[in-house]
Amino acid sequence: MGLHIKKSFKIGDLIKINANKSGPSVTVGGKKAKVTVSKKKVTASLPGTGISYDAKLPTGDKKKSSSAGKKTSSSAKKPASAKKK
C-alpha cells in the first residue's frame, strides 16, 4: 500500500477540478449527467445508474511504426492469372 493524495476544487455547482498523482481532470455536470476530461480519456456518465462511456484521447506519440513507407519484396506472390502455363 502506498500513500494517495487527491485534492478537489469545486467551482460553482457544475464544475469540479481534481488533482492527483496521475494529473488533473475537470468534471462538468450534476446529479443527472456528467462529463470528465483528463489527459488520457473522456468519460460521460449517468450517476447512480452504472452507465458510463469512456473514450481514450490520442496520445500524440510519434513513435508509431508505419508500413506505408516499406518496400515489398520482389518474391511476392503473383495472382493465379499471371502464372505461366
SULDA-V951220 format. One record per residue. RES is the residue in three letters. PHI is phi in radians with two decimals (* if undefined). PSI is psi in radians with two decimals (999 if undefined). D_LAST is the distance of its C-alpha to the last C-alpha in Angstrom with 2 decimals. Layout:
# SULDA-V951220
res=(RES | RES)
phi=(PHI | PHI)
psi=(PSI | PSI)
d_last=(D_LAST | D_LAST)
This chain:
# SULDA-V951220
res=(MET | GLY | LEU | HIS | ILE | LYS | LYS | SER | PHE | LYS | ILE | GLY | ASP | LEU | ILE | LYS | ILE | ASN | ALA | ASN | LYS | SER | GLY | PRO | SER | VAL | THR | VAL | GLY | GLY | LYS | LYS | ALA | LYS | VAL | THR | VAL | SER | LYS | LYS | LYS | VAL | THR | ALA | SER | LEU | PRO | GLY | THR | GLY | ILE | SER | TYR | ASP | ALA | LYS | LEU | PRO | THR | GLY | ASP | LYS | LYS | LYS | SER | SER | SER | ALA | GLY | LYS | LYS | THR | SER | SER | SER | ALA | LYS | LYS | PRO | ALA | SER | ALA | LYS | LYS | LYS)
phi=(* | -2.26 | -1.48 | -2.05 | -2.15 | -2.35 | -2.25 | -2.15 | -2.18 | -1.77 | -2.04 | 1.27 | -1.57 | -1.96 | -2.06 | -2.37 | -1.92 | -1.93 | -2.27 | -2.59 | -1.08 | -1.44 | 2.17 | -1.40 | -2.54 | -2.15 | -2.02 | -2.16 | 2.46 | -2.39 | -1.30 | -1.61 | -2.74 | -2.61 | -2.25 | -2.03 | -2.10 | -2.16 | -1.34 | -1.87 | -2.72 | -2.10 | -2.15 | -1.96 | -2.54 | -1.98 | -0.99 | 1.54 | -1.79 | 1.44 | -1.72 | -2.66 | -2.35 | -1.92 | -2.27 | -1.30 | -1.58 | -1.09 | -1.51 | 1.36 | -1.28 | -1.69 | -1.63 | -1.21 | -1.52 | -2.14 | -1.58 | -1.16 | -1.60 | -1.44 | -1.49 | -1.55 | -1.33 | -1.32 | -1.62 | -1.17 | -1.16 | -1.67 | -1.05 | -1.04 | -1.26 | -1.64 | -1.25 | -1.36 | -1.74)
psi=(2.58 | 3.04 | 2.24 | 2.28 | 2.25 | 2.37 | 2.36 | 2.46 | 2.22 | 2.28 | 1.78 | -2.79 | -0.33 | -0.23 | 2.32 | 2.29 | 2.18 | 2.44 | 2.24 | -2.96 | -0.61 | -0.12 | 3.04 | 2.76 | 2.73 | 2.28 | 2.28 | 2.26 | -3.05 | -2.49 | -0.42 | -0.63 | 2.59 | 2.72 | 2.26 | 2.29 | 2.15 | -3.06 | -0.25 | -0.50 | 2.93 | 2.31 | 2.24 | 2.32 | 2.78 | 1.70 | 2.43 | -0.22 | -0.35 | 0.13 | 2.19 | 2.80 | 2.23 | 2.41 | 2.19 | 2.47 | 2.59 | 2.44 | -0.34 | 0.28 | 2.13 | 0.23 | 0.21 | 2.42 | 2.49 | 2.32 | -0.01 | -0.58 | -0.05 | 2.49 | 2.57 | 2.62 | 2.72 | -0.19 | 0.36 | 2.60 | 2.43 | 2.67 | 2.72 | -0.56 | -0.28 | -0.07 | 2.57 | 2.59 | 999)
d_last=(71.99 | 72.51 | 74.65 | 73.26 | 74.89 | 74.16 | 76.13 | 76.09 | 77.76 | 78.31 | 78.62 | 80.12 | 79.06 | 75.33 | 74.15 | 73.96 | 72.79 | 71.85 | 71.66 | 70.48 | 68.66 | 65.18 | 66.42 | 68.08 | 67.13 | 68.60 | 69.18 | 70.07 | 71.25 | 73.77 | 74.23 | 71.76 | 68.75 | 67.96 | 65.29 | 65.09 | 63.30 | 62.82 | 60.72 | 57.87 | 57.87 | 59.46 | 60.93 | 62.19 | 64.31 | 66.76 | 69.49 | 70.77 | 67.75 | 65.29 | 62.76 | 61.21 | 58.06 | 56.93 | 54.60 | 53.67 | 54.27 | 51.82 | 52.89 | 51.94 | 50.27 | 48.18 | 46.59 | 43.64 | 40.26 | 37.74 | 33.97 | 33.84 | 34.43 | 31.98 | 28.85 | 25.49 | 23.74 | 20.74 | 19.00 | 18.89 | 16.06 | 13.71 | 13.28 | 10.57 | 9.84 | 9.31 | 6.52 | 3.80 | 0.00)
